Amino acid sequence: MGKEYSFFNHSKCEFFPCHKTNKPEEFNCLFCFCPLYALKDKCGGNFRYTEDGVKDCSQCMLPHVKSNYGYIMGKFSELMELTKLK
C-alpha cells in the first residue's frame, strides 16, 4: 500500500496481457521482461525448461503480481553476483 512505483498496468499494450489472467486490471507490467530470468532455477517462479534447454516462463505470474515487488527487489544481490568480473 502506498507504493505506487511498484505497479504499472499497460492495458493498451499490443501484447497485454502476456500471460493468462482472470484479473487483467491487477496485472503488473512493471517487470515486462523478468529480471529474475538469469537466475535459472533460483528465480522462485513457475517455469520449466524446454527440450532444447531454454527456460520457459510462459506459465509464471511471479513478476506480474504487485505484491511480489519486494521479492524481486530482494533478489537483486543474486543478480549482481552474476554480473561480477571473475
PDB file of N, CA, C and O in Angstrom:
ATOM      1  N   MET A   1       0.837  -1.181   0.000  1.00  0.00           N
ATOM      2  CA  MET A   1       0.000   0.000   0.000  1.00  0.00           C
ATOM      3  C   MET A   1       0.883   1.246   0.000  1.00  0.00           C
ATOM      4  O   MET A   1       1.902   1.303   0.689  1.00  0.00           O
ATOM      5  N   GLY A   2       0.481   2.223  -0.773  1.00  0.00           N
ATOM      6  CA  GLY A   2       1.217   3.472  -0.812  1.00  0.00           C
ATOM      7  C   GLY A   2       2.495   3.422  -1.625  1.00  0.00           C
ATOM      8  O   GLY A   2       3.262   4.385  -1.621  1.00  0.00           O
ATOM      9  N   LYS A   3       2.740   2.331  -2.317  1.00  0.00           N
ATOM     10  CA  LYS A   3       3.953   2.210  -3.135  1.00  0.00           C
ATOM     11  C   LYS A   3       3.528   2.150  -4.596  1.00  0.00           C
ATOM     12  O   LYS A   3       3.617   1.103  -5.238  1.00  0.00           O
ATOM     13  N   GLU A   4       3.074   3.267  -5.105  1.00  0.00           N
ATOM     14  CA  GLU A   4       2.571   3.317  -6.483  1.00  0.00           C
ATOM     15  C   GLU A   4       3.643   2.952  -7.498  1.00  0.00           C
ATOM     16  O   GLU A   4       3.323   2.467  -8.584  1.00  0.00           O
ATOM     17  N   TYR A   5       4.918   3.178  -7.161  1.00  0.00           N
ATOM     18  CA  TYR A   5       6.010   2.842  -8.077  1.00  0.00           C
ATOM     19  C   TYR A   5       6.138   1.339  -8.302  1.00  0.00           C
ATOM     20  O   TYR A   5       6.823   0.912  -9.232  1.00  0.00           O
ATOM     21  N   SER A   6       5.491   0.534  -7.467  1.00  0.00           N
ATOM     22  CA  SER A   6       5.629  -0.921  -7.571  1.00  0.00           C
ATOM     23  C   SER A   6       4.587  -1.555  -8.487  1.00  0.00           C
ATOM     24  O   SER A   6       4.513  -2.779  -8.598  1.00  0.00           O
ATOM     25  N   PHE A   7       3.786  -0.723  -9.140  1.00  0.00           N
ATOM     26  CA  PHE A   7       2.739  -1.262 -10.017  1.00  0.00           C
ATOM     27  C   PHE A   7       2.567  -0.385 -11.247  1.00  0.00           C
ATOM     28  O   PHE A   7       2.502   0.841 -11.151  1.00  0.00           O
ATOM     29  N   PHE A   8       2.495  -1.035 -12.405  1.00  0.00           N
ATOM     30  CA  PHE A   8       2.233  -0.347 -13.671  1.00  0.00           C
ATOM     31  C   PHE A   8       1.420  -1.291 -14.547  1.00  0.00           C
ATOM     32  O   PHE A   8       1.845  -2.415 -14.811  1.00  0.00           O
ATOM     33  N   ASN A   9       0.278  -0.848 -14.987  1.00  0.00           N
ATOM     34  CA  ASN A   9      -0.598  -1.655 -15.833  1.00  0.00           C
ATOM     35  C   ASN A   9      -0.725  -0.965 -17.179  1.00  0.00           C
ATOM     36  O   ASN A   9      -1.265   0.138 -17.269  1.00  0.00           O
ATOM     37  N   HIS A  10      -0.228  -1.614 -18.224  1.00  0.00           N
ATOM     38  CA  HIS A  10      -0.253  -1.033 -19.568  1.00  0.00           C
ATOM     39  C   HIS A  10      -1.258  -1.807 -20.423  1.00  0.00           C
ATOM     40  O   HIS A  10      -0.879  -2.564 -21.317  1.00  0.00           O
ATOM     41  N   SER A  11      -2.521  -1.608 -20.136  1.00  0.00           N
ATOM     42  CA  SER A  11      -3.589  -2.373 -20.790  1.00  0.00           C
ATOM     43  C   SER A  11      -3.722  -2.074 -22.281  1.00  0.00           C
ATOM     44  O   SER A  11      -4.393  -2.818 -22.996  1.00  0.00           O
ATOM     45  N   LYS A  12      -3.102  -1.009 -22.759  1.00  0.00           N
ATOM     46  CA  LYS A  12      -3.166  -0.691 -24.187  1.00  0.00           C
ATOM     47  C   LYS A  12      -2.014  -1.327 -24.981  1.00  0.00           C
ATOM     48  O   LYS A  12      -1.939  -1.169 -26.199  1.00  0.00           O
ATOM     49  N   CYS A  13      -1.135  -2.032 -24.299  1.00  0.00           N
ATOM     50  CA  CYS A  13      -0.026  -2.718 -24.961  1.00  0.00           C
ATOM     51  C   CYS A  13      -0.582  -3.787 -25.894  1.00  0.00           C
ATOM     52  O   CYS A  13      -1.531  -4.486 -25.540  1.00  0.00           O
ATOM     53  N   GLU A  14      -0.005  -3.916 -27.066  1.00  0.00           N
ATOM     54  CA  GLU A  14      -0.480  -4.900 -28.045  1.00  0.00           C
ATOM     55  C   GLU A  14      -0.297  -6.343 -27.569  1.00  0.00           C
ATOM     56  O   GLU A  14      -0.887  -7.257 -28.147  1.00  0.00           O
ATOM     57  N   PHE A  15       0.508  -6.562 -26.527  1.00  0.00           N
ATOM     58  CA  PHE A  15       0.729  -7.906 -26.000  1.00  0.00           C
ATOM     59  C   PHE A  15      -0.004  -8.147 -24.676  1.00  0.00           C
ATOM     60  O   PHE A  15       0.131  -9.214 -24.077  1.00  0.00           O
ATOM     61  N   PHE A  16      -0.764  -7.178 -24.229  1.00  0.00           N
ATOM     62  CA  PHE A  16      -1.442  -7.264 -22.927  1.00  0.00           C
ATOM     63  C   PHE A  16      -2.645  -8.185 -22.960  1.00  0.00           C
ATOM     64  O   PHE A  16      -3.441  -8.136 -23.899  1.00  0.00           O
ATOM     65  N   PRO A  17      -2.785  -9.021 -21.950  1.00  0.00           N
ATOM     66  CA  PRO A  17      -1.743  -9.454 -21.027  1.00  0.00           C
ATOM     67  C   PRO A  17      -0.894 -10.535 -21.671  1.00  0.00           C
ATOM     68  O   PRO A  17      -1.395 -11.321 -22.475  1.00  0.00           O
ATOM     69  N   CYS A  18       0.351 -10.581 -21.335  1.00  0.00           N
ATOM     70  CA  CYS A  18       1.254 -11.561 -21.953  1.00  0.00           C
ATOM     71  C   CYS A  18       1.116 -12.944 -21.331  1.00  0.00           C
ATOM     72  O   CYS A  18       1.645 -13.916 -21.871  1.00  0.00           O
ATOM     73  N   HIS A  19       0.425 -13.050 -20.218  1.00  0.00           N
ATOM     74  CA  HIS A  19       0.122 -14.325 -19.565  1.00  0.00           C
ATOM     75  C   HIS A  19      -1.371 -14.351 -19.268  1.00  0.00           C
ATOM     76  O   HIS A  19      -1.983 -13.302 -19.064  1.00  0.00           O
ATOM     77  N   LYS A  20      -1.952 -15.532 -19.242  1.00  0.00           N
ATOM     78  CA  LYS A  20      -3.374 -15.662 -18.934  1.00  0.00           C
ATOM     79  C   LYS A  20      -3.627 -15.196 -17.507  1.00  0.00           C
ATOM     80  O   LYS A  20      -2.872 -15.513 -16.587  1.00  0.00           O
ATOM     81  N   THR A  21      -4.714 -14.432 -17.343  1.00  0.00           N
ATOM     82  CA  THR A  21      -5.075 -13.936 -16.020  1.00  0.00           C
ATOM     83  C   THR A  21      -6.584 -13.721 -15.941  1.00  0.00           C
ATOM     84  O   THR A  21      -7.223 -13.359 -16.929  1.00  0.00           O
ATOM     85  N   ASN A  22      -7.134 -13.946 -14.776  1.00  0.00           N
ATOM     86  CA  ASN A  22      -8.547 -13.676 -14.537  1.00  0.00           C
ATOM     87  C   ASN A  22      -8.758 -12.256 -14.041  1.00  0.00           C
ATOM     88  O   ASN A  22      -9.894 -11.794 -13.938  1.00  0.00           O
ATOM     89  N   LYS A  23      -7.669 -11.561 -13.733  1.00  0.00           N
ATOM     90  CA  LYS A  23      -7.745 -10.203 -13.196  1.00  0.00           C
ATOM     91  C   LYS A  23      -6.823  -9.272 -13.986  1.00  0.00           C
ATOM     92  O   LYS A  23      -5.790  -8.851 -13.466  1.00  0.00           O
ATOM     93  N   PRO A  24      -7.173  -8.945 -15.223  1.00  0.00           N
ATOM     94  CA  PRO A  24      -6.288  -8.097 -16.025  1.00  0.00           C
ATOM     95  C   PRO A  24      -6.039  -6.713 -15.413  1.00  0.00           C
ATOM     96  O   PRO A  24      -4.994  -6.111 -15.661  1.00  0.00           O
ATOM     97  N   GLU A  25      -6.970  -6.214 -14.630  1.00  0.00           N
ATOM     98  CA  GLU A  25      -6.792  -4.897 -14.002  1.00  0.00           C
ATOM     99  C   GLU A  25      -5.719  -4.926 -12.916  1.00  0.00           C
ATOM    100  O   GLU A  25      -5.218  -3.875 -12.515  1.00  0.00           O
ATOM    101  N   GLU A  26      -5.360  -6.121 -12.437  1.00  0.00           N
ATOM    102  CA  GLU A  26      -4.330  -6.264 -11.414  1.00  0.00           C
ATOM    103  C   GLU A  26      -3.014  -6.784 -11.990  1.00  0.00           C
ATOM    104  O   GLU A  26      -2.080  -7.069 -11.241  1.00  0.00           O
ATOM    105  N   PHE A  27      -2.936  -6.908 -13.304  1.00  0.00           N
ATOM    106  CA  PHE A  27      -1.741  -7.430 -13.967  1.00  0.00           C
ATOM    107  C   PHE A  27      -0.650  -6.368 -13.960  1.00  0.00           C
ATOM    108  O   PHE A  27      -0.836  -5.281 -14.507  1.00  0.00           O
ATOM    109  N   ASN A  28       0.486  -6.675 -13.346  1.00  0.00           N
ATOM    110  CA  ASN A  28       1.581  -5.723 -13.217  1.00  0.00           C
ATOM    111  C   ASN A  28       2.553  -5.868 -14.385  1.00  0.00           C
ATOM    112  O   ASN A  28       3.152  -6.926 -14.578  1.00  0.00           O
ATOM    113  N   CYS A  29       2.700  -4.810 -15.151  1.00  0.00           N
ATOM    114  CA  CYS A  29       3.593  -4.793 -16.314  1.00  0.00           C
ATOM    115  C   CYS A  29       4.955  -4.182 -15.987  1.00  0.00           C
ATOM    116  O   CYS A  29       5.797  -4.041 -16.873  1.00  0.00           O
ATOM    117  N   LEU A  30       5.176  -3.821 -14.732  1.00  0.00           N
ATOM    118  CA  LEU A  30       6.420  -3.151 -14.347  1.00  0.00           C
ATOM    119  C   LEU A  30       7.645  -3.962 -14.755  1.00  0.00           C
ATOM    120  O   LEU A  30       8.616  -3.410 -15.273  1.00  0.00           O
ATOM    121  N   PHE A  31       7.598  -5.262 -14.524  1.00  0.00           N
ATOM    122  CA  PHE A  31       8.704  -6.132 -14.912  1.00  0.00           C
ATOM    123  C   PHE A  31       8.297  -6.891 -16.171  1.00  0.00           C
ATOM    124  O   PHE A  31       8.159  -8.114 -16.148  1.00  0.00           O
ATOM    125  N   CYS A  32       8.107  -6.172 -17.250  1.00  0.00           N
ATOM    126  CA  CYS A  32       7.673  -6.757 -18.511  1.00  0.00           C
ATOM    127  C   CYS A  32       8.600  -7.912 -18.904  1.00  0.00           C
ATOM    128  O   CYS A  32       8.134  -8.989 -19.279  1.00  0.00           O
ATOM    129  N   PHE A  33       9.881  -7.686 -18.819  1.00  0.00           N
ATOM    130  CA  PHE A  33      10.874  -8.744 -19.010  1.00  0.00           C
ATOM    131  C   PHE A  33      11.408  -9.052 -17.626  1.00  0.00           C
ATOM    132  O   PHE A  33      12.015  -8.194 -16.985  1.00  0.00           O
ATOM    133  N   CYS A  34      11.190 -10.248 -17.174  1.00  0.00           N
ATOM    134  CA  CYS A  34      11.519 -10.602 -15.792  1.00  0.00           C
ATOM    135  C   CYS A  34      13.009 -10.470 -15.506  1.00  0.00           C
ATOM    136  O   CYS A  34      13.826 -11.092 -16.186  1.00  0.00           O
ATOM    137  N   PRO A  35      13.372  -9.667 -14.507  1.00  0.00           N
ATOM    138  CA  PRO A  35      14.780  -9.522 -14.151  1.00  0.00           C
ATOM    139  C   PRO A  35      15.354 -10.786 -13.505  1.00  0.00           C
ATOM    140  O   PRO A  35      16.570 -10.904 -13.357  1.00  0.00           O
ATOM    141  N   LEU A  36      14.494 -11.724 -13.121  1.00  0.00           N
ATOM    142  CA  LEU A  36      14.966 -12.940 -12.467  1.00  0.00           C
ATOM    143  C   LEU A  36      15.263 -14.077 -13.435  1.00  0.00           C
ATOM    144  O   LEU A  36      15.719 -15.141 -13.016  1.00  0.00           O
ATOM    145  N   TYR A  37      15.017 -13.872 -14.701  1.00  0.00           N
ATOM    146  CA  TYR A  37      15.222 -14.907 -15.712  1.00  0.00           C
ATOM    147  C   TYR A  37      16.628 -15.502 -15.628  1.00  0.00           C
ATOM    148  O   TYR A  37      16.803 -16.716 -15.734  1.00  0.00           O
ATOM    149  N   ALA A  38      17.613 -14.653 -15.439  1.00  0.00           N
ATOM    150  CA  ALA A  38      19.014 -15.078 -15.425  1.00  0.00           C
ATOM    151  C   ALA A  38      19.376 -15.926 -14.203  1.00  0.00           C
ATOM    152  O   ALA A  38      20.441 -16.544 -14.175  1.00  0.00           O
ATOM    153  N   LEU A  39      18.508 -15.961 -13.203  1.00  0.00           N
ATOM    154  CA  LEU A  39      18.801 -16.741 -12.002  1.00  0.00           C
ATOM    155  C   LEU A  39      18.526 -18.232 -12.186  1.00  0.00           C
ATOM    156  O   LEU A  39      18.691 -19.022 -11.256  1.00  0.00           O
ATOM    157  N   LYS A  40      18.108 -18.604 -13.385  1.00  0.00           N
ATOM    158  CA  LYS A  40      17.836 -20.006 -13.722  1.00  0.00           C
ATOM    159  C   LYS A  40      16.856 -20.610 -12.727  1.00  0.00           C
ATOM    160  O   LYS A  40      15.768 -20.066 -12.539  1.00  0.00           O
ATOM    161  N   ASP A  41      17.207 -21.715 -12.087  1.00  0.00           N
ATOM    162  CA  ASP A  41      16.272 -22.409 -11.191  1.00  0.00           C
ATOM    163  C   ASP A  41      16.156 -21.756  -9.813  1.00  0.00           C
ATOM    164  O   ASP A  41      15.433 -22.262  -8.956  1.00  0.00           O
ATOM    165  N   LYS A  42      16.850 -20.651  -9.588  1.00  0.00           N
ATOM    166  CA  LYS A  42      16.795 -19.955  -8.301  1.00  0.00           C
ATOM    167  C   LYS A  42      15.878 -18.725  -8.338  1.00  0.00           C
ATOM    168  O   LYS A  42      15.867 -17.935  -7.393  1.00  0.00           O
ATOM    169  N   CYS A  43      15.120 -18.560  -9.407  1.00  0.00           N
ATOM    170  CA  CYS A  43      14.262 -17.381  -9.531  1.00  0.00           C
ATOM    171  C   CYS A  43      13.050 -17.439  -8.599  1.00  0.00           C
ATOM    172  O   CYS A  43      12.579 -16.403  -8.130  1.00  0.00           O
ATOM    173  N   GLY A  44      12.551 -18.633  -8.334  1.00  0.00           N
ATOM    174  CA  GLY A  44      11.390 -18.775  -7.464  1.00  0.00           C
ATOM    175  C   GLY A  44      10.065 -18.795  -8.199  1.00  0.00           C
ATOM    176  O   GLY A  44       9.010 -18.895  -7.573  1.00  0.00           O
ATOM    177  N   GLY A  45      10.107 -18.703  -9.519  1.00  0.00           N
ATOM    178  CA  GLY A  45       8.883 -18.678 -10.316  1.00  0.00           C
ATOM    179  C   GLY A  45       8.474 -20.039 -10.836  1.00  0.00           C
ATOM    180  O   GLY A  45       9.162 -21.039 -10.628  1.00  0.00           O
ATOM    181  N   ASN A  46       7.348 -20.057 -11.512  1.00  0.00           N
ATOM    182  CA  ASN A  46       6.789 -21.275 -12.098  1.00  0.00           C
ATOM    183  C   ASN A  46       7.286 -21.378 -13.540  1.00  0.00           C
ATOM    184  O   ASN A  46       6.677 -20.818 -14.451  1.00  0.00           O
ATOM    185  N   PHE A  47       8.371 -22.081 -13.742  1.00  0.00           N
ATOM    186  CA  PHE A  47       8.982 -22.195 -15.064  1.00  0.00           C
ATOM    187  C   PHE A  47       9.259 -23.659 -15.366  1.00  0.00           C
ATOM    188  O   PHE A  47       9.104 -24.531 -14.510  1.00  0.00           O
ATOM    189  N   ARG A  48       9.671 -23.906 -16.597  1.00  0.00           N
ATOM    190  CA  ARG A  48      10.139 -25.232 -16.995  1.00  0.00           C
ATOM    191  C   ARG A  48      11.237 -25.012 -18.021  1.00  0.00           C
ATOM    192  O   ARG A  48      11.386 -23.919 -18.566  1.00  0.00           O
ATOM    193  N   TYR A  49      11.993 -26.050 -18.272  1.00  0.00           N
ATOM    194  CA  TYR A  49      12.989 -25.994 -19.329  1.00  0.00           C
ATOM    195  C   TYR A  49      12.472 -26.806 -20.513  1.00  0.00           C
ATOM    196  O   TYR A  49      11.945 -27.904 -20.331  1.00  0.00           O
ATOM    197  N   THR A  50      12.621 -26.276 -21.712  1.00  0.00           N
ATOM    198  CA  THR A  50      12.205 -26.992 -22.916  1.00  0.00           C
ATOM    199  C   THR A  50      13.212 -28.097 -23.216  1.00  0.00           C
ATOM    200  O   THR A  50      14.261 -28.183 -22.578  1.00  0.00           O
ATOM    201  N   GLU A  51      12.891 -28.922 -24.172  1.00  0.00           N
ATOM    202  CA  GLU A  51      13.806 -29.991 -24.567  1.00  0.00           C
ATOM    203  C   GLU A  51      15.141 -29.444 -25.048  1.00  0.00           C
ATOM    204  O   GLU A  51      16.165 -30.122 -24.958  1.00  0.00           O
ATOM    205  N   ASP A  52      15.129 -28.207 -25.561  1.00  0.00           N
ATOM    206  CA  ASP A  52      16.348 -27.568 -26.051  1.00  0.00           C
ATOM    207  C   ASP A  52      17.125 -26.864 -24.934  1.00  0.00           C
ATOM    208  O   ASP A  52      18.169 -26.262 -25.186  1.00  0.00           O
ATOM    209  N   GLY A  53      16.613 -26.942 -23.695  1.00  0.00           N
ATOM    210  CA  GLY A  53      17.302 -26.319 -22.573  1.00  0.00           C
ATOM    211  C   GLY A  53      16.989 -24.854 -22.377  1.00  0.00           C
ATOM    212  O   GLY A  53      17.691 -24.168 -21.635  1.00  0.00           O
ATOM    213  N   VAL A  54      15.945 -24.356 -23.028  1.00  0.00           N
ATOM    214  CA  VAL A  54      15.556 -22.949 -22.904  1.00  0.00           C
ATOM    215  C   VAL A  54      14.551 -22.808 -21.762  1.00  0.00           C
ATOM    216  O   VAL A  54      13.619 -23.604 -21.649  1.00  0.00           O
ATOM    217  N   LYS A  55      14.741 -21.810 -20.931  1.00  0.00           N
ATOM    218  CA  LYS A  55      13.838 -21.563 -19.813  1.00  0.00           C
ATOM    219  C   LYS A  55      12.530 -20.996 -20.351  1.00  0.00           C
ATOM    220  O   LYS A  55      12.532 -19.979 -21.046  1.00  0.00           O
ATOM    221  N   ASP A  56      11.424 -21.642 -20.037  1.00  0.00           N
ATOM    222  CA  ASP A  56      10.092 -21.239 -20.492  1.00  0.00           C
ATOM    223  C   ASP A  56       9.305 -20.729 -19.295  1.00  0.00           C
ATOM    224  O   ASP A  56       8.964 -21.501 -18.399  1.00  0.00           O
ATOM    225  N   CYS A  57       9.018 -19.443 -19.275  1.00  0.00           N
ATOM    226  CA  CYS A  57       8.316 -18.804 -18.162  1.00  0.00           C
ATOM    227  C   CYS A  57       6.870 -18.452 -18.523  1.00  0.00           C
ATOM    228  O   CYS A  57       6.245 -17.632 -17.851  1.00  0.00           O
ATOM    229  N   SER A  58       6.352 -19.053 -19.556  1.00  0.00           N
ATOM    230  CA  SER A  58       5.023 -18.677 -20.036  1.00  0.00           C
ATOM    231  C   SER A  58       3.912 -18.955 -19.026  1.00  0.00           C
ATOM    232  O   SER A  58       2.830 -18.378 -19.136  1.00  0.00           O
ATOM    233  N   GLN A  59       4.152 -19.820 -18.051  1.00  0.00           N
ATOM    234  CA  GLN A  59       3.141 -20.109 -17.033  1.00  0.00           C
ATOM    235  C   GLN A  59       3.412 -19.372 -15.719  1.00  0.00           C
ATOM    236  O   GLN A  59       2.742 -19.624 -14.718  1.00  0.00           O
ATOM    237  N   CYS A  60       4.378 -18.477 -15.720  1.00  0.00           N
ATOM    238  CA  CYS A  60       4.785 -17.791 -14.489  1.00  0.00           C
ATOM    239  C   CYS A  60       4.142 -16.412 -14.362  1.00  0.00           C
ATOM    240  O   CYS A  60       4.183 -15.605 -15.292  1.00  0.00           O
ATOM    241  N   MET A  61       3.560 -16.161 -13.218  1.00  0.00           N
ATOM    242  CA  MET A  61       2.961 -14.854 -12.932  1.00  0.00           C
ATOM    243  C   MET A  61       3.744 -14.082 -11.876  1.00  0.00           C
ATOM    244  O   MET A  61       3.349 -12.973 -11.517  1.00  0.00           O
ATOM    245  N   LEU A  62       4.842 -14.637 -11.371  1.00  0.00           N
ATOM    246  CA  LEU A  62       5.585 -14.020 -10.280  1.00  0.00           C
ATOM    247  C   LEU A  62       5.871 -12.528 -10.503  1.00  0.00           C
ATOM    248  O   LEU A  62       5.574 -11.733  -9.610  1.00  0.00           O
ATOM    249  N   PRO A  63       6.426 -12.109 -11.636  1.00  0.00           N
ATOM    250  CA  PRO A  63       6.729 -10.684 -11.794  1.00  0.00           C
ATOM    251  C   PRO A  63       5.498  -9.817 -12.088  1.00  0.00           C
ATOM    252  O   PRO A  63       5.598  -8.591 -12.119  1.00  0.00           O
ATOM    253  N   HIS A  64       4.367 -10.434 -12.299  1.00  0.00           N
ATOM    254  CA  HIS A  64       3.168  -9.687 -12.682  1.00  0.00           C
ATOM    255  C   HIS A  64       2.166  -9.500 -11.547  1.00  0.00           C
ATOM    256  O   HIS A  64       1.044  -9.045 -11.771  1.00  0.00           O
ATOM    257  N   VAL A  65       2.578  -9.854 -10.323  1.00  0.00           N
ATOM    258  CA  VAL A  65       1.744  -9.672  -9.141  1.00  0.00           C
ATOM    259  C   VAL A  65       2.341  -8.531  -8.325  1.00  0.00           C
ATOM    260  O   VAL A  65       3.508  -8.581  -7.937  1.00  0.00           O
ATOM    261  N   LYS A  66       1.538  -7.506  -8.068  1.00  0.00           N
ATOM    262  CA  LYS A  66       2.031  -6.306  -7.386  1.00  0.00           C
ATOM    263  C   LYS A  66       2.732  -6.620  -6.072  1.00  0.00           C
ATOM    264  O   LYS A  66       3.750  -6.007  -5.751  1.00  0.00           O
ATOM    265  N   SER A  67       2.206  -7.555  -5.320  1.00  0.00           N
ATOM    266  CA  SER A  67       2.781  -7.865  -4.010  1.00  0.00           C
ATOM    267  C   SER A  67       4.149  -8.545  -4.103  1.00  0.00           C
ATOM    268  O   SER A  67       4.806  -8.721  -3.077  1.00  0.00           O
ATOM    269  N   ASN A  68       4.592  -8.926  -5.286  1.00  0.00           N
ATOM    270  CA  ASN A  68       5.888  -9.580  -5.456  1.00  0.00           C
ATOM    271  C   ASN A  68       7.025  -8.608  -5.735  1.00  0.00           C
ATOM    272  O   ASN A  68       8.162  -9.034  -5.936  1.00  0.00           O
ATOM    273  N   TYR A  69       6.743  -7.322  -5.750  1.00  0.00           N
ATOM    274  CA  TYR A  69       7.778  -6.316  -5.997  1.00  0.00           C
ATOM    275  C   TYR A  69       8.948  -6.487  -5.009  1.00  0.00           C
ATOM    276  O   TYR A  69      10.109  -6.498  -5.419  1.00  0.00           O
ATOM    277  N   GLY A  70       8.642  -6.619  -3.730  1.00  0.00           N
ATOM    278  CA  GLY A  70       9.676  -6.769  -2.705  1.00  0.00           C
ATOM    279  C   GLY A  70      10.501  -8.024  -2.898  1.00  0.00           C
ATOM    280  O   GLY A  70      11.714  -8.011  -2.689  1.00  0.00           O
ATOM    281  N   TYR A  71       9.854  -9.109  -3.295  1.00  0.00           N
ATOM    282  CA  TYR A  71      10.565 -10.361  -3.544  1.00  0.00           C
ATOM    283  C   TYR A  71      11.575 -10.180  -4.674  1.00  0.00           C
ATOM    284  O   TYR A  71      12.729 -10.592  -4.558  1.00  0.00           O
ATOM    285  N   ILE A  72      11.134  -9.564  -5.757  1.00  0.00           N
ATOM    286  CA  ILE A  72      12.016  -9.361  -6.914  1.00  0.00           C
ATOM    287  C   ILE A  72      13.188  -8.463  -6.548  1.00  0.00           C
ATOM    288  O   ILE A  72      14.333  -8.761  -6.887  1.00  0.00           O
ATOM    289  N   MET A  73      12.905  -7.366  -5.858  1.00  0.00           N
ATOM    290  CA  MET A  73      13.986  -6.459  -5.468  1.00  0.00           C
ATOM    291  C   MET A  73      14.932  -7.135  -4.474  1.00  0.00           C
ATOM    292  O   MET A  73      16.122  -6.819  -4.442  1.00  0.00           O
ATOM    293  N   GLY A  74      14.424  -8.046  -3.676  1.00  0.00           N
ATOM    294  CA  GLY A  74      15.249  -8.781  -2.726  1.00  0.00           C
ATOM    295  C   GLY A  74      16.221  -9.743  -3.389  1.00  0.00           C
ATOM    296  O   GLY A  74      17.183 -10.180  -2.757  1.00  0.00           O
ATOM    297  N   LYS A  75      15.991 -10.075  -4.636  1.00  0.00           N
ATOM    298  CA  LYS A  75      16.864 -10.973  -5.391  1.00  0.00           C
ATOM    299  C   LYS A  75      17.970 -10.219  -6.129  1.00  0.00           C
ATOM    300  O   LYS A  75      18.794 -10.832  -6.807  1.00  0.00           O
ATOM    301  N   PHE A  76      17.991  -8.908  -6.001  1.00  0.00           N
ATOM    302  CA  PHE A  76      18.948  -8.096  -6.752  1.00  0.00           C
ATOM    303  C   PHE A  76      20.397  -8.463  -6.440  1.00  0.00           C
ATOM    304  O   PHE A  76      21.242  -8.450  -7.335  1.00  0.00           O
ATOM    305  N   SER A  77      20.694  -8.789  -5.190  1.00  0.00           N
ATOM    306  CA  SER A  77      22.082  -9.129  -4.837  1.00  0.00           C
ATOM    307  C   SER A  77      22.538 -10.391  -5.572  1.00  0.00           C
ATOM    308  O   SER A  77      23.708 -10.505  -5.937  1.00  0.00           O
ATOM    309  N   GLU A  78      21.618 -11.343  -5.792  1.00  0.00           N
ATOM    310  CA  GLU A  78      21.966 -12.546  -6.549  1.00  0.00           C
ATOM    311  C   GLU A  78      22.241 -12.202  -8.016  1.00  0.00           C
ATOM    312  O   GLU A  78      23.126 -12.785  -8.641  1.00  0.00           O
ATOM    313  N   LEU A  79      21.487 -11.265  -8.547  1.00  0.00           N
ATOM    314  CA  LEU A  79      21.718 -10.824  -9.925  1.00  0.00           C
ATOM    315  C   LEU A  79      23.064 -10.114 -10.041  1.00  0.00           C
ATOM    316  O   LEU A  79      23.772 -10.284 -11.034  1.00  0.00           O
ATOM    317  N   MET A  80      23.421  -9.322  -9.034  1.00  0.00           N
ATOM    318  CA  MET A  80      24.697  -8.631  -9.045  1.00  0.00           C
ATOM    319  C   MET A  80      25.847  -9.632  -9.086  1.00  0.00           C
ATOM    320  O   MET A  80      26.844  -9.395  -9.767  1.00  0.00           O
ATOM    321  N   GLU A  81      25.724 -10.741  -8.370  1.00  0.00           N
ATOM    322  CA  GLU A  81      26.775 -11.767  -8.369  1.00  0.00           C
ATOM    323  C   GLU A  81      27.013 -12.315  -9.765  1.00  0.00           C
ATOM    324  O   GLU A  81      28.147 -12.629 -10.127  1.00  0.00           O
ATOM    325  N   LEU A  82      25.946 -12.433 -10.551  1.00  0.00           N
ATOM    326  CA  LEU A  82      26.082 -12.956 -11.915  1.00  0.00           C
ATOM    327  C   LEU A  82      26.867 -12.014 -12.829  1.00  0.00           C
ATOM    328  O   LEU A  82      27.456 -12.449 -13.819  1.00  0.00           O
ATOM    329  N   THR A  83      26.872 -10.733 -12.493  1.00  0.00           N
ATOM    330  CA  THR A  83      27.492  -9.757 -13.374  1.00  0.00           C
ATOM    331  C   THR A  83      28.923  -9.378 -12.957  1.00  0.00           C
ATOM    332  O   THR A  83      29.592  -8.618 -13.658  1.00  0.00           O
ATOM    333  N   LYS A  84      29.379  -9.895 -11.845  1.00  0.00           N
ATOM    334  CA  LYS A  84      30.734  -9.574 -11.386  1.00  0.00           C
ATOM    335  C   LYS A  84      31.787 -10.141 -12.324  1.00  0.00           C
ATOM    336  O   LYS A  84      31.630 -11.232 -12.872  1.00  0.00           O
ATOM    337  N   LEU A  85      32.860  -9.385 -12.501  1.00  0.00           N
ATOM    338  CA  LEU A  85      34.015  -9.877 -13.241  1.00  0.00           C
ATOM    339  C   LEU A  85      34.706 -10.930 -12.403  1.00  0.00           C
ATOM    340  O   LEU A  85      34.805 -10.797 -11.183  1.00  0.00           O
ATOM    341  N   LYS A  86      35.167 -11.937 -13.029  1.00  0.00           N
ATOM    342  CA  LYS A  86      35.838 -13.034 -12.291  1.00  0.00           C
ATOM    343  C   LYS A  86      37.314 -12.966 -12.500  1.00  0.00           C
ATOM    344  O   LYS A  86      38.051 -13.795 -11.966  1.00  0.00           O
TER     345      LYS A  86
END
